[in-house]
Amino acid sequence: MKTDPWPDAPELPRPVIMDQRWTDAVFLHWRIPRAVAAAFMPDGVEPDEFDGSAWVGLIGFRMQGAGLGNGPAVPYFGSFNEINVRLYSREPDGTRGVVFLSLDASRLAVVLAARAAGIPYVWSRDRFRPANSADPSTGYSVRRFGGGARSDFAVVPEFYVAATDPLSVHLTARFGLHTRFRGKTLYVPNTHGSWPLVPARVTVLADQLVAAAGINVSGPPESVLFSAGVRTQFGRPRVLGGTR
């Protein structure tokens, strides 16, 4: 009998289009009304609720060794920090995904290529803040070019406790993204093992990215998580519906 609360990842549609590793992931999440999240959903999907609420996340991680297909990592452009604001989506058949409102990164070529594919990347100056002997906090800072929004957040992970509760699994067991592209809704699948998740405590939080994406939150995040990371692969996208 399966006792691991993490769901099995669905089989990835071939061919593999990208392979990468995500490390030092910080997850901050707030409850928001369903109607707020619904305004950002692409055609054919709706907010994926938990405990009667939709959720918005501010997530930072280090992209490492990204490469096309099963090939080697792309030098320089395959490794960078990413900080994203995201919502959670569900198709009528129950397929669950992520809807990105923004993704900040410092690699301009990556930003331009992703935006051409309908993924809302933003060119920013960002920094990873590693823990050290004087400060156990791990986090990220973002400064958008041109005087735009900025963000600073950091957490202290509780490495001695595993985060396996239903909310943590709901927010992180996501095997694809929904996005608009040329008037259609695409689902881009990915696969990875279970995140090695632990709860964490916020030590720094001064964020403008969530508000800049069009969502207002107040107070501390209800869910705070940290993960050392996972390896993931992306497969062939599929079209959900018709044009707007």
N, C-alpha and C positions, 0 to 999 in steps of 0.2 A: 504493500500500500504506500502511495506517495504521501510523505509527511511534510515535504518542503512546500511552503506557501507560495513559492514563485511558480507562475504558470510556465508550461513548456512553450518555447518559442515555436511559431509555425514554421513549416519548411519554407526556405527562401526561394522565391521564383528565380530561375536562372535566366540569363547569366549574372554572375556577380559583377556589379558595376563599380564598387568601391570597397576598400578594406582599410580600417583605421583602428586606433586605440584611443579611448577616452580615459584620462587619469585625473586624480585630485579633484573630483567632482563635488561641488557644494550646491545643495538644493534648498531653496527657501520657497515656501508656499503659503498663500493666503486664500481664505474663502472669498468667493465673490458670488453675486446673484446669477442664476442661470441666464436671465435675460441679458445681462452684460456680456457674458461669454458668447451667447447666441449671435450677437451682432457681428462677431468676427469669424463665424464658421463659414467655410466654403459650402457651395451647394451640395446637398446630398448627405451632409453629416450634421450632427447636433452635439451640444455639450455633453461630455461624459461626466455625470455627477457622482459624488460620493458623500454620504451622510447628508443628503438633501441640498448640496451646494456644488456649484462649479468651482474650479480652482485655477489660480494663476501662479506660475512659477517664475522665479528669477534663478537661473542656473549658470554657474561658471565651471568650466573644466579645461583641461589641456588636451588639445588634439595632437596626437603623436603618430607619425609614420603613415599618414594617409597616402594611399596609392590607388591607381585605377585598376579595376578588375582584381585579379590575384597577383598582380605585378608588384615590383618593389615600391617602397615609399618614394614619393616625389621629393627630391632635395629642397630644403628651405620652405617651399610652399606647402609641404605636407605636414608641417608641425607648427602650431600656433595656439594661442589662447582663444577660447570662444565664450562669450557671455550672452545668454539668450533669455528672452521673455516668451513664455509659451502658455498655451491653453491645452485642454484635453478634449478629444473628439471621439465620436462613435458613429459607425454606419448602421443602417437598419438591421443588417445581419449580425451585429454585435462586434464587428471588427473595430478595434480601438486604435487611436493614434494621437499624434501631437499636432497642434496648429501653432506655428511660430509667428509671433508678432514682430520680433526683431532678433537679429543675431549680430553681435558686435565682434569684429576681428580686425587685426592689424595688417593682414596681407591683402593689399589692394587688388592684385590679380584674382585672388580667390573671391573677394567681395564682388567684383565685376562679373566673373563667370557665374557665380551663384545667383546674382540678381537677374541675369539673362535667362536663367532657368526658373524664375519665379520665386526664389527663396529670398526673403527680405533681409539680406545682410547689410550691415552698416560699417563703413570704414572708420576705425577708431584707434586711438592709442590705448593699449591695455597692458596690465602687469599682473603677473602671478605673485602672490605673497606666500612664500613657504613658511612653515613653522620652523622655529629655531629654539635653542636652549633658553633664550631670554623671553621669547614670546611664542606660546604654543598655537597661536591662531593661524589658520590657513584661509586664504581668500583671494579676491580679485579687485582690481580697480580699472575703471574705464573712463576715458575722456574722448568724447566724440569730436572730430575735427570741425572747425568752424564755430566753436563756442556752443556746441549742442549739449545734449544731456550727458550727465556723468553718473558714476556709481562707485561706491566703495562698500564692500561687505567681506566679512571674515567670520569664521567659526572655530570653536575648539571641539574636535570630535571626541566622543566618548567611546574609545576603541574597545572597551571591555564589555560593551552591550551591543547585541545584534538588533537591528531594526527590521523586524519581520511582521509588524502589525499590518492589518489590512489597508490602512491609508497609505503607508509607505510603499507597499507593493502596488497599489492602484496608481500612484503618482510616478512610479519609475519602471514598471513592467509595460513598456511601450515598444511595439515592434513595427513602427512605421510612422510616417507623417502624412498629413493631408495638406494640400496646397492648391492654390489657383494658378493655372498656367494657360494663357491664351484663351480665356473664357471657359475653361473646363476645370473640373476638380480631379487632381491626381492623388493617388496613394502610392507612396514610395516605401516599400517594405525594407525592414532590416532585421537582423537576428543577432543575439548575443546571449551569453549566460546571465545568471542572476547577478545583479549588483551586490557586491559585498558591502551592505549598507550598515551604518551605525548612526545613532542619534548624535546631535551636536548642539552646542550652545553658541548663540550669536554674541560676538564681541564687538563687531563694527557693522553698522548698517546706516548708510546715507545714500539712498537710491533715488534716481530720477528716471531710470529706464522704463519702469512699469508705467508711470504716469505718462511718459512720452509716447508709449504704445497705445494710450487711450483708456487706461484703466486706473481707477483710484482705489488705493488700499490705505488702511490706517492701522496703527499699532504693530506689534511684533508679528512675524510669521507664525502660523499655528504649527507648521511642520518644518523642522530643520534637520537636514540629513547630510552625511558626508560619505563618499565612497572612494576607495583607492583606484577604482576604475575597472573597465571591461574592454575586451576586444569586440568589434562589431563589423558586420558586412552588410552592404546594401544590395538589393536585387532589382529586378526589372520593374519599373513603375507600371501602374494600370490606370485607366480612365474610369471615373465613377459615373459621371452624368454628362448631360449636354451643355450647350452654351448658355450663357446668361441671357 
